[in-house]
Amino acid sequence: MTRLVIIGGGHAAAQIATSLRMKKFEGEVTLISDEPVVPYQRPPLSKMYLSGEITAERLPILREQAYEAAGINLKLGVRATAIDRDGKTVTLADGEVIGYDKLILALGGRARRLDCKGANLAGIHYVRTMTDTDAMRGEFTSARHVLIVGGGYIGLEVAAVARKAGKHVTVIEAADRILARVVAPEVSEFYTHLHSEEGVNILTGEMVAEIEGTDRASAVITASGKRFEADMIVAGIGLIPNAELAIAAGLGATEAGISVNEHCQTTAPDIYAVGDVSWFKHTFYGREMRLESVQNAVDQAKVAVEHMMGEDAHYDSLPWFWSDQYGLKLQIAGLSTGYDTLVVRGDPLDRSVAFFYMKDGAIIAADCVGRIAEFMNAKKLIAARIKVPAAMLADDSRPFKEIAAELLAE
Ligand SMILES: Cc1cc2nc3c(=O)[nH]c(=O)nc-3n(C[C@H](O)[C@H](O)[C@H](O)COP(=O)(O)OP(=O)(O)OC[C@H]3O[C@@H](n4cnc5c(N)ncnc54)[C@H](O)[C@@H]3O)c2cc1C
């Protein structure tokens, strides 16, 4: 009988449970999470759960009964503090020691904190857990001025919800444009325009130097000396992978994440690492990376379970992601780093547009706003690695499904 231990209670952990059930795993399984609830969806925390459009009951990925049915022993609200590779045990914060034959680390990450003067005042929020969003929602009703630090997806999603709730919203971004790390300047421009139209004040190239307040935050001072009133501050400034357990266990991990091979195995073959915490070489893009997406957490979890159960499973999925702002759905296929040409299909002013990132004549990524056909077919075109004429992609008079079918048939 194999004893499997999963540390982590997020998207990847829930997928491991599902995969174990589907694969009819017969060993003993223990899932350890330091959160007090069963694994739940994080994307709504900055979207529909924050806005109140969905309630907490809708967040769990699987009901508690599903873990019971799969024979998974849940240990919630307790932290794993050490891994002993020689003894093959995991020690928990309450002193319990659990033996394993196989171990899967699905540790995710935590929100990077602000470290300027005043960063410890009340009224400063981060968005990683349900508890974080519950705390924000508590202050959301009375706050008039919401100041957001960081113009990435999470910050912009919170800005959209806050604006819809009638708040005065300011976004402060250190880079010279929002979403700079992940999209082309044209896409940043699209989102800057969208938020400005909706009434959000976006400042780029500005760092937060200080947060003013006595008991709680009341204003933000930027490095250039600008002052903004703020009843609440929300920072979306990145994620720190929870790699410390693996670093301490000597598992080939660094602050950048836990290194794994194409089977999601760490340097110890009986220990796997999946999801936001894993650092791996993406075979399609040929470079090392860490990905923060539900797709990656789910697909890596599947690969780890399959490989652990003796199948020849490799991780080579095409990355995809989404973001919801003002009722507009952005769907992203692939990774745009290294593109040489951007092709725009549609009019950005219509709030329905697709941006194709090309490299050497082939599509490597696509950002599709309200364009499901472009998103679905871009995935196929990227995977096929075929050269595609830019003019064909840009021809919005023809349905994209038809264009893609023609290109894929060649
Ligand atoms: C606000 C927000 C919005 C997002 N929106 C999107 C989106 O629109 N689309 C998308 O694709 N992705 C989105 N993401 C990213 C996505 O949610 C993550 O990529 C995904 O949750 C990663 O899953 P994971 O299981 O690897 O890690 P996590 O979900 O972070 O789970 C890790 C779990 O392990 C626990 N843990 C860590 N260390 C220990 C320990 N030592 N002992 C016990 N437990 C431990 C943590 O507390 C946590 O419960 C969003 C994330 C956030 C926060």
Ligand as a Chemical Component Dictionary entry (heavy atoms), coordinates in Angstrom:
data_LIG
# 
_chem_comp.id                   LIG 
_chem_comp.type                 NON-POLYMER 
_chem_comp.pdbx_formal_charge   0 
_chem_comp.three_letter_code    LIG 
# 
loop_
_chem_comp_atom.comp_id 
_chem_comp_atom.atom_id 
_chem_comp_atom.alt_atom_id 
_chem_comp_atom.type_symbol 
_chem_comp_atom.charge 
_chem_comp_atom.model_Cartn_x 
_chem_comp_atom.model_Cartn_y 
_chem_comp_atom.model_Cartn_z 
_chem_comp_atom.pdbx_ordinal 
LIG C1  C1  C 0 -6.875 37.006 -6.700  1  
LIG C2  C2  C 0 -6.390 35.986 -7.672  2  
LIG C3  C3  C 0 -6.915 35.946 -8.939  3  
LIG C4  C4  C 0 -6.474 34.997 -9.852  4  
LIG N1  N1  N 0 -7.027 34.960 -11.093 5  
LIG C5  C5  C 0 -6.656 33.994 -11.959 6  
LIG C6  C6  C 0 -7.299 33.880 -13.223 7  
LIG O1  O1  O 0 -8.168 34.664 -13.576 8  
LIG N2  N2  N 0 -6.912 32.863 -14.027 9  
LIG C7  C7  C 0 -5.947 31.966 -13.669 10 
LIG O2  O2  O 0 -5.639 31.052 -14.444 11 
LIG N3  N3  N 0 -5.320 32.073 -12.477 12 
LIG C8  C8  C 0 -5.661 33.051 -11.619 13 
LIG N4  N4  N 0 -5.051 33.144 -10.401 14 
LIG C9  C9  C 0 -3.925 32.237 -10.108 15 
LIG C10 C10 C 0 -4.404 30.899 -9.608  16 
LIG O3  O3  O 0 -5.386 31.045 -8.616  17 
LIG C11 C11 C 0 -3.204 30.135 -9.094  18 
LIG O4  O4  O 0 -2.333 29.936 -10.181 19 
LIG C12 C12 C 0 -3.582 28.815 -8.477  20 
LIG O5  O5  O 0 -4.380 29.017 -7.335  21 
LIG C13 C13 C 0 -2.340 28.009 -8.106  22 
LIG O6  O6  O 0 -2.717 26.849 -7.457  23 
LIG P1  P1  P 0 -1.702 26.086 -6.484  24 
LIG O7  O7  O 0 -2.465 24.905 -5.966  25 
LIG O8  O8  O 0 -0.420 25.898 -7.143  26 
LIG O9  O9  O 0 -1.422 27.092 -5.289  27 
LIG P2  P2  P 0 -2.417 27.776 -4.239  28 
LIG O10 O10 O 0 -3.796 27.887 -4.825  29 
LIG O11 O11 O 0 -1.727 28.979 -3.769  30 
LIG O12 O12 O 0 -2.469 26.728 -3.064  31 
LIG C14 C14 C 0 -1.390 26.472 -2.203  32 
LIG C15 C15 C 0 -1.939 26.045 -0.859  33 
LIG O13 O13 O 0 -0.928 25.473 -0.064  34 
LIG C16 C16 C 0 -1.017 25.969 1.263   35 
LIG N5  N5  N 0 0.307  25.821 1.911   36 
LIG C17 C17 C 0 1.443  26.469 1.580   37 
LIG N6  N6  N 0 2.455  26.077 2.380   38 
LIG C18 C18 C 0 1.943  25.156 3.237   39 
LIG C19 C19 C 0 2.483  24.384 4.298   40 
LIG N7  N7  N 0 3.768  24.468 4.638   41 
LIG N8  N8  N 0 1.651  23.543 4.975   42 
LIG C20 C20 C 0 0.355  23.430 4.630   43 
LIG N9  N9  N 0 -0.206 24.149 3.620   44 
LIG C21 C21 C 0 0.572  24.996 2.940   45 
LIG C22 C22 C 0 -1.451 27.405 1.019   46 
LIG O14 O14 O 0 -1.969 28.018 2.155   47 
LIG C23 C23 C 0 -2.509 27.192 -0.071  48 
LIG O15 O15 O 0 -3.736 26.796 0.500   49 
LIG C24 C24 C 0 -5.470 34.078 -9.471  50 
LIG C25 C25 C 0 -4.920 34.134 -8.182  51 
LIG C26 C26 C 0 -5.377 35.066 -7.293  52 
LIG C27 C27 C 0 -4.801 35.101 -5.897  53 
# 
loop_
_chem_comp_bond.comp_id 
_chem_comp_bond.atom_id_1 
_chem_comp_bond.atom_id_2 
_chem_comp_bond.value_order 
_chem_comp_bond.pdbx_ordinal 
LIG C1  C2  SING 1  
LIG C2  C3  SING 2  
LIG C2  C26 DOUB 3  
LIG C3  C4  DOUB 4  
LIG C4  N1  SING 5  
LIG C4  C24 SING 6  
LIG N1  C5  DOUB 7  
LIG C5  C6  SING 8  
LIG C5  C8  SING 9  
LIG C6  O1  DOUB 10 
LIG C6  N2  SING 11 
LIG N2  C7  SING 12 
LIG C7  O2  DOUB 13 
LIG C7  N3  SING 14 
LIG N3  C8  DOUB 15 
LIG C8  N4  SING 16 
LIG N4  C9  SING 17 
LIG N4  C24 SING 18 
LIG C9  C10 SING 19 
LIG C10 O3  SING 20 
LIG C10 C11 SING 21 
LIG C11 O4  SING 22 
LIG C11 C12 SING 23 
LIG C12 O5  SING 24 
LIG C12 C13 SING 25 
LIG C13 O6  SING 26 
LIG O6  P1  SING 27 
LIG P1  O7  DOUB 28 
LIG P1  O8  SING 29 
LIG P1  O9  SING 30 
LIG O9  P2  SING 31 
LIG P2  O10 DOUB 32 
LIG P2  O11 SING 33 
LIG P2  O12 SING 34 
LIG O12 C14 SING 35 
LIG C14 C15 SING 36 
LIG C15 O13 SING 37 
LIG C15 C23 SING 38 
LIG O13 C16 SING 39 
LIG C16 N5  SING 40 
LIG C16 C22 SING 41 
LIG N5  C17 SING 42 
LIG N5  C21 SING 43 
LIG C17 N6  DOUB 44 
LIG N6  C18 SING 45 
LIG C18 C19 SING 46 
LIG C18 C21 DOUB 47 
LIG C19 N7  SING 48 
LIG C19 N8  DOUB 49 
LIG N8  C20 SING 50 
LIG C20 N9  DOUB 51 
LIG N9  C21 SING 52 
LIG C22 O14 SING 53 
LIG C22 C23 SING 54 
LIG C23 O15 SING 55 
LIG C24 C25 DOUB 56 
LIG C25 C26 SING 57 
LIG C26 C27 SING 58 
# 
